[in-house]
Amino acid sequence: MSTRLRLSTLTYLGFELNAALEQGHLHSISVEDVQLGLQEGTLISNLQARLEDAVDLSLLLGKDQERPLLEALCEANEAFVGRAERKAGVRFSGLCVLNTLILEVIQRSFGK
């Protein structure tokens, strides 16, 4: 049985990313970093390692929500690859692109 992604998982990640942005990490993670992390399934651990002073993603790392989160972000990413700027107004900051993906997942999964 697969674990269902919870809304609280998405908002938790979004809050942590906002904290990193507030602490000056706008360009610490590139769009390419996000793409690669999604492809390799290492996005959450990569973010924790690169932003360790700004985020605490321990509630996601290796937990039951990590896989469904990554799967949902990958699905949302397919709609944005090469079009993030046109669709959401972002193109340089991986953290902003990731927040855009989170909003897309929320809209797709919980906006009914």
Order of alpha helices (4+ residues) and beta strands (2+ residues): alpha-alpha-alpha-alpha-alpha-alpha
